[in-house]
Amino acid sequence: GGRENLEAIDFMRELNTVVHSEHPGAMVIAEESTSWPQVTRPTYLGGLGFSMKWNMGWMNDTLRYMAQQPIHRKYHHDLLTFSMLYCFTENFVLPFSHDEVVHGKGSMVNKMPGDEWQRFANLRLLYLYMFTHPGKKLLFMGTEFGQGTEWNSAVTLDWYVLQYDFHKGMQLLVKDLNRLYHSEPALHHYEFEWQGFDWIDCHDAEQSILSYLRKKDDDFLVVIVNFTPVPRHGYRIGVPRTGRYTEIFNSDSNYYAGSGVGNGGVDLIAEEKPWMDRPYSITVTVPPLGGIVLRPEEPPPPKPLAVVAEAADEVLATEEATLAAGALSTAGATAPELFEEELAQPE
């Protein structure tokens, strides 16, 4: 009684079963936009057996949000937060593919509102948000350096624009985001599971700010993104651990042709001030149309019990020696004085 093409379903299951058995590690990725369930579930569990699937909902919602003027984004905050209701139901890829930069849709940078500085700041922010959002990443060629024209299969990419600061900065940003993504397990270890993500605050629509954790077990990073051109100084967020936090990435860095607003060289010390349902909190500067990534300083490892006991014995021995030396010193200093006083007493 359904409308499914049963033969096509069987074909895809058989195809994926053979590919994965004959070539372990091969990836078969589906571009699917009908919300068909269990596309990436293994075939032996009733799924289609694909390795991953494009997250078309995330792509469309995110681009709709980014197309809004920053002053209006607070009315569309749900476009960014909605993806968390379903992003772990499949093994998703976050795609900005060739489909988004052809047929009059405009290039990625020209989808962004504002003047030239704001368009590039928006795009840098979008890529930071993408690389810290759960899901694998897909960028089409030319979008990594902010090409201004649509993709045209008949001509080469506009490599000449790399002589300009905004485009060169965009290329450096994507390069560093790839390095960050690869080097930080918190950003990729739990890519398809809830264990890898936790909201800090998803409700600050008024200031168009999102803050969240990316996690791997006890390791985590703090991500704060600001979708308005207003720098937020003294912005307080809750954090799960005390100690010092370091800014390890800033999409508004001068290095990427940004304005340089951030927390570089600043000691971010967590206070024992509960905030946002977290036991500690820190105050940071969030750049305009920009985002930052913070890493907590590793706490010193606990000492083994044997070392602690040995240190305690040393302290006790030192205190006993000090007390003994003090007693001898006191006896030696007071006895002559008493003797002299006794001699001075009249008979």
Residue pairs with C-beta under 8 A, 6 or more apart in sequence:
9 48
12 48
12 49
12 50
13 43
13 48
13 49
15 28
16 28
16 43
16 48
16 49
16 50
17 43
17 49
19 26
19 28
20 26
20 28
20 49
26 51
27 51
27 52
28 49
28 50
28 51
29 50
29 51
29 52
29 53
29 54
29 93
30 39
30 40
30 48
30 50
30 52
30 53
30 54
31 53
31 54
31 56
31 95
32 39
32 53
32 54
32 56
33 54
33 56
36 48
37 89
38 45
38 46
38 47
38 48
38 90
39 47
39 48
39 50
39 53
39 90
40 47
40 48
40 49
40 50
40 51
40 52
40 53
40 90
40 91
41 47
41 48
41 49
42 49
43 49
50 91
51 91
52 90
52 91
52 92
52 93
52 136
53 90
53 91
53 92
53 93
54 92
54 93
54 95
54 97
54 138
55 83
55 87
55 90
55 92
55 93
55 94
55 95
55 135
56 95
57 82
57 83
57 86
58 83
58 87
58 92
58 94
58 133
58 135
59 94
59 95
59 96
59 100
61 79
61 80
61 82
61 83
62 79
62 80
62 83
62 126
62 129
62 130
63 100
63 111
64 76
64 79
65 73
65 76
65 79
65 80
65 227
66 111
66 112
66 122
66 126
67 111
67 112
67 113
68 76
68 113
69 113
69 114
70 113
70 114
70 208
70 227
70 228
70 229
70 289
71 228
73 208
73 227
73 228
74 205
74 206
74 207
74 208
75 205
77 205
77 208
80 129
80 210
81 202
81 210
83 133
84 197
84 199
84 202
87 133
87 134
87 135
88 134
88 192
88 193
88 194
90 192
91 136
91 191
91 192
92 134
92 135
92 136
92 192
93 135
93 136
93 137
93 138
94 130
94 133
94 135
94 136
94 137
94 138
95 138
96 108
96 130
96 138
96 139
96 140
96 143
97 138
97 140
98 140
98 151
99 105
100 108
100 111
100 140
101 107
101 108
101 140
101 142
101 143
101 150
101 151
102 150
102 151
103 150
104 150
105 111
105 150
106 150
107 142
107 143
107 146
107 147
107 148
107 149
107 150
107 151
108 123
108 126
108 143
108 146
108 147
109 119
109 120
109 123
109 146
109 147
109 148
109 170
110 119
110 148
112 118
112 119
112 120
112 122
112 123
112 126
113 119
113 122
114 121
114 122
114 229
116 166
117 166
118 229
118 289
120 146
120 166
120 169
120 170
120 257
121 229
121 251
121 252
121 258
121 259
121 288
121 289
121 290
122 289
123 146
123 170
124 169
124 170
124 173
124 251
124 252
124 256
124 258
124 289
124 290
125 225
125 226
125 227
125 251
125 289
125 290
125 291
127 139
127 173
127 174
127 177
127 251
128 173
128 177
128 223
128 225
128 249
128 251
128 290
128 291
128 293
129 210
129 225
129 291
130 137
131 137
131 177
131 178
131 180
131 181
131 187
132 187
132 212
132 214
132 221
132 223
132 225
132 291
132 293
134 190
134 191
134 192
134 196
134 197
134 214
135 191
135 192
136 191
137 181
139 174
140 151
141 151
141 157
142 151
142 157
142 158
144 170
144 171
144 174
145 161
145 162
145 167
145 168
145 170
145 171
145 174
146 161
146 166
146 167
146 170
146 171
147 157
147 158
147 161
147 167
148 158
148 161
149 158
161 167
162 168
162 171
165 257
166 257
168 257
169 255
169 256
169 257
169 258
170 256
170 257
172 255
172 256
173 251
173 256
176 249
177 249
180 187
180 248
180 249
180 293
181 187
181 188
182 188
184 214
184 221
185 216
185 219
186 196
186 214
186 215
186 216
186 219
186 220
186 221
187 214
187 221
189 196
189 216
190 196
190 197
190 215
190 216
195 215
196 214
196 215
196 216
197 212
197 213
197 214
197 215
198 212
198 213
198 215
199 211
199 212
199 213
200 211
200 212
200 213
200 222
200 237
200 238
200 239
200 276
200 278
201 209
201 210
201 211
201 237
201 238
201 276
202 210
202 212
204 210
204 211
207 226
207 228
207 230
207 232
208 226
208 227
208 228
209 224
209 225
209 226
209 227
209 228
209 232
209 235
209 286
210 223
210 224
210 225
210 227
211 222
211 223
211 224
211 225
211 237
212 222
212 223
213 220
213 221
213 222
213 223
213 240
214 220
214 221
214 223
215 221
220 240
220 241
220 296
221 248
221 293
221 294
221 295
222 237
222 239
222 245
222 293
222 294
222 295
222 296
223 291
223 292
223 293
223 294
224 235
224 237
224 284
224 286
224 291
224 292
224 294
225 286
225 290
225 291
226 232
226 286
226 287
226 288
226 289
226 290
226 291
227 289
228 288
228 289
229 288
229 289
230 288
231 261
231 285
231 286
231 287
231 288
232 285
232 286
233 285
234 283
234 285
235 283
235 284
235 285
235 286
236 275
236 281
236 282
236 283
236 284
237 275
237 276
237 278
237 281
237 282
237 284
238 274
238 275
238 276
238 277
238 278
238 279
238 280
238 281
239 245
239 270
239 278
239 280
239 281
239 282
239 296
240 278
240 279
240 280
241 270
241 280
241 296
241 299
242 270
242 272
242 279
242 280
243 269
243 270
243 296
243 297
243 299
244 267
244 268
244 269
244 270
244 296
244 297
245 268
245 269
245 270
245 282
245 294
245 295
245 296
245 297
246 268
246 294
246 295
246 297
247 262
247 263
247 264
247 266
247 268
247 284
247 292
247 293
247 294
248 293
248 294
248 295
249 292
249 293
250 258
250 262
250 263
250 264
250 287
250 290
250 291
250 292
250 293
251 258
251 287
251 290
251 291
251 292
252 258
252 259
252 260
252 261
252 262
252 287
252 288
252 289
252 290
253 260
253 262
253 264
254 260
258 287
258 290
259 287
259 288
261 285
261 287
261 288
261 290
262 285
262 287
262 290
262 292
263 284
263 285
263 292
263 294
266 285
268 282
268 283
268 284
268 294
269 282
270 280
270 281
270 282
271 280
271 281
271 282
272 279
272 280
273 280
273 281
274 280
274 281
275 281
282 294
284 292
284 294
286 292
303 311
